[in-house]
């Protein structure tokens, strides 16, 4: 086994060759993409609860509101179902609505419009017209947020043809995938883990699009593949650091988008390493981790040297108690243990690691 994996930065998207780079936080990258796309396209409007408030949904909408005012950045009441329908109507009339949900859990109220209408519109009209509505939803754990405010719904949305669904894990992807969504005629769901908003990274100055369906090798490795989405990409990378100290070379794959999924990148990695661990913030049953395991089983079954391991929360709703919530959610430590097990190193020592992707989170809910 190698002593340490080589870390790669946006291997599949050489930003430095395409646009000037500078450091931005995840929330700043989303804000920048929103403003740049609104400047380029007057048909884009932003709507959601508190988008005009001084905090601007974790800082992602206040610059747009300052720049374009209440005619294009619209505060709406608690009416997710109604406004999802209004957004579809606006899209049929030439607008490009960007709807912001302060929790993706609230998007359950908009499911009929998103799933039964947005996702199917182009198909039902023979490809002649679609409804380019983009929904941003904020996902994941908080400090005791509980069962109804802690869910990650990417697998649910990913089940339905006709949608783009993405879980950007880096500031550059948060910007680039929002740019793609706002320029596309395919309705899109962008799910942002609230533990990532203060994460810093290199971001292109220009509105460089990141296409859906193309994953990213976060770091190369030869012994085990860790496929992850959203903030679990960072937990997987930290797990790879711990494994490297034990002489294990782990390859970390950030899928970027859930639909379409980069089957080829996942299978190529597993064909190389022979072992697969899937790390997700949502449940194992019928979920993203199950889909990744199924893709590998169908396309490269002979490559596996050990059973697939899925690292997910327990099969129950999230508890409210902050200590129980910490125990409930997977992290770098649980990913490390899963990798050790598929490598036959289950007795190895796992260093205790704080879940630093959530350490700075302060609410409000």
N, C-alpha and C positions, 0 to 999 in steps of 0.2 A: 504493500500500500504506500501511496505517496505521503511525504511528510506534511505537505500542505497544498491545498488547492490554489490555483491561480485565480485571483479576483478580476472579473471583467466588468467594465462599466458600459451599459447600454450597447453591448456587442452588436446587436442587430440594428441599432439605430445610431450611426456615427454622427451625433449632434455637432461635434466640433468641426466637421467638414461641411456643415450645412448652414450654420448660423452662429453669430457671436454668443458665447456662454457667459452666464454669471450665476451667482448663488441666490436662490430664492427658497422660501418656505413653500410647503405644499399648498397652503391657503393662498399665498401670494400668486402662485402659478395659476390657480383656478381663477382668481380675480383678473389676472393679466389676460388670460385667454378670453374671458368673458368680454372685457373692454375692447380688446383688439378685434374680436369677431363682430361686436356690435358696431364698431367704427366702420368696418368693411361692409357690413350688411344691415341696412336700416330696417329690414323686416324682422330682425331678432328682438324679442322682448323677454324680459325676465319677470317671473311672477312666483310668489311664495309667501309664506308667513315670515314676517320680520325681515324681509329683504331690504326694506328701507330704514331699518333700525340702525343705531350707531355702531353696533357690533357687527352688523351685516352678515349674519349666519357664519360665525367663526371667521369673519373678515373677508369672506369670498364675494360679497355683493355690494359692500359700502362704496367702493370706488366707482362701480357702475352706476349706483344711485346718484352719487355726487356728480358724475359726468353727464348722465342722460336724464336724470330727474324722474318724477313719478309717472310720466307718460309712457316710459319704456321699462321702468323697474317698479313693479306694481305689488303692493302689499295686499294679500288676500285673506279673508277670514278662514276659519277652520271648515273648509268645504272641499276636501280633496276630490271627492267623486264628481261634484259639479264642475270644479275647475278643470279636471282632466278632460271632461267633455267639451268645455269651452276652448281649451287649448287645441283639441282636434278640429273644432269648427274654425278656429283662427288659422290653423295650418292649411285647411282646404281653401282658404281665401288668400293664401300667399304669404302668411306670416310664418315665423320660425320661433315658436315659444320654447323657452327654457324654464321649466317648472322646478322649483327647489322645494324639497321636502326636508324639514328639520330632523326627522327620523324616518328611515325607510319603513318602519313599522306602520306609519300612517298611510303608506301607499296601498295597504290592503283595502282602504276605502275607495281607491281609484282603480281597482283591478278590472272592472268591467270595461272601462274606457281604454285602459292600457292594453289588456290582453284580447278582448273581444273586438275592439275596433282598430286601435293603432297598429297592432301587430299584423292584422289581417287585411287592412285596407287595400294595399297594393295588389295582393293576390286576388281579392274579390273583384278588382277593377282591371284585371288582366295586365297588370304591370304598367298601366298608363298613368296612374297617379298614386301618390302615397301621402302620408301625413308626417312631415319632419318635425315631430315633437321630441324634445330631449327632457328627460327627468333626471335630476340629481337627487340621490337619497343618501342620508348620513346613517352609517351602520355601526354596529359593534357595541362592546361593553362600555360601561361608564363606571362611576363609583357608586355601586349599589343601584343601578338603573332598573333592574328587575326584569321579569319575564316579557313584558310588553314593550320594552324600550331597548332591548339588547340583541335583537335578531339581525342576522345577515341573510338577505333574501335573494342572493345572486343565483342560487340553483333554481329557485322558484321561477324567476324571470327567464333564466336560461333555458327552461324547458320548452318555451314557445317559439316556433319559427316566426320570422318576420321582425324580430327585434335584434338590435345590437345590445350586448350586455358586457360591461367592463368593470373591473375592480382595480384601478390604478394604484400602484404601490409606491411610486416615486413622484417627486414634484414634476419632473420632465414629462412623465406619462400622464399625470393629472392635467397638465396643460395640453399636451398633444392629443390626448383622446377626446377632450372636450372640444378642441378645434375640429377634429374629424367629425364628431357628432353634429356640431353646428353647421358643418358644410355638407352633410350627407342628407339624402332623401329617405334614409331608413330611420325609423324611430329608435331612440337609444335610451338605455338606462345606465347611468354612471353611479356606482355605489362607492362612497368615500368613507373609510374608517376614521372615526373622529380622533383616534389616537395618533393619526398621521399629520394633522394640520400644522403642527410646528416643526415637522421634519424638514431639514434643509437639504438641498441638492443642486446640482448644476442644471440650469434650465435655459433653453435657447431664447434669445431676445425676440426673435420673430415668431409668428404663429405657425410653427412647424407641426404638421399633422402626424400623428402616430396611428397607423392603421389598425383596425380591429382584426383579430385572428392571427396575429404574429406575436409569439411569446418572446421572452428575453432570458438569456443565460446570465444570471447574476454572478455566478462563479462556476468555473469548470472543475470537474472532478471525475474520478474513475471508479470509485468503489460503491457508491449508492447515489440514486437520484432522489432529490426532495422536490416535489412539485407543490407549489404554494400559490395562494391568491391573497391579495390585499395585505394587511399588516402581518400576516403569517409569513410573507416573504422575508421580512426582517427577522422574525423569530427563527426561520430556517437558516438564514445567513449566520446568525449568532450560534445556532446549533452546529453549523459547519465549522465555525472557529473552534468550538469545544472538541469536535471530533478530530480536527486537524492536530490538536495537541496530543491525541492518542494514535496518530499515524494514519488516520482515516481521511480519504479524499472524497468529499461529498460534492456533488453537482447540484446547484440550486436553480430551479426553473421557475420563473415568474410568468404565469400564463397571460397576464395582462387582461385579456378578455375571456369571458366565459362562453359567450356566443358571438362570433364563431370561436371555437377552441383550436389551438395549434396542436392538432394530433401529431403532426410530423415531428415537431421539436420534442415532444414528450417521448414518443416512441424511439427516436434516434438516441436520446439520452439513456433510456432504459436498455436499449440494445447494447450500449457501450458499458453500462455499469452492472446490469443484471439484477438490480435491486431497486425497489420503489417504495418510498414513503410519501404519502400525500397529507399536507397540513392545511387545515381549513378552520374557519371561525364558526362554521355552521355544522349541523349534525351529519352523521355518517349515512344514515338511511336515506336512500333515494336522492342523495345530494351530489355536490361537486366532486367530492372524493370518490364516490361510487362511480361517477362517470369516467373519471380519469383511470380508475382501476379497470373498468370495462373496456375502454379504448385500448389499453395495453394488452389485456387478455385476448381481445379479438385480433389485434394487428401484429403483435410480436410475442405470442404466448411462449415460444421456445426460449426467449431471452431471459426469462425470470429464473434466478437461482434460489429464490426464497419467496415465501408468500408476501403479498402486498400488505403494508401496514398503513392504516388510516389514523391520523392524529386529529381528533375532533372533540368537541364538548361531549359530556355524557348525554345519554338519550333522555333528557328531561328539560323542562324550562329552566331558564337562568334564575338563580336565587337573587334576593335583594341584598342580603348581607354582603358587605364589601369583602370580608375574608373568604366567605363561601364563593363569591364571584371569582376571586383570584384562583381558588382551587378548581372551579368549574371550567375556566378557559384554558385551552392549550397554550403552551409557550415554548421557548427554546429548550427548556429542560425536558419536556415531554417529547419533543421532536428528537432530541439527542438520544433518549432512551429507546425510541422506536427504531432509530437507525442502528443502534448497538444490537438490538434484538435481531434484525434482519441480517446482520453481519455475524451473528453468533457471539456477540460480545456483551450479552445482557448483564454480566457481572461487573462491567466496567464502571468506574466512578464518574458520576456526572456532577460537574461543579454547579453550585446553586447560583441561579441567575435571576436577577430582578427583571420583571417585564417592563423594560424602559420605554417601550413605545407608548405605554399608557401613563407613565410616571408624571408627565406634565399636565395631564387632563384635569381641568377644574370645573367641568359642568358646562352649561347650567343643568342639563338633564341627560 
